[in-house]
Amino acid sequence: MVGLIAATTVDLAFVTAARVPSLAVAVSIFVAALAFLYAWKNKLNIAVAIIGAGVAGWLLMPSGA
């Protein structure tokens, strides 16, 4: 089971790295979300981290449209 999760994570990382306009911004958002999840122990932390990462990506990355 752990191998399947690891393989999926690696595959998602490669696909994401190829598709995001700025890899540095994407990694920064990811690291900030992980730090937030580690620091804030609450039932809502996952939902807030997902929404916050989405908003950060929307604000910091060009839409391409």
Secondary structure, DSSP 8 states (H G I E B T S, - for coil): -HHHHHHHHHHHHHHHHHH-S-HHHHHHHHHHHHHHHHH--STTHHHHHHHHHHHHHHHHS----
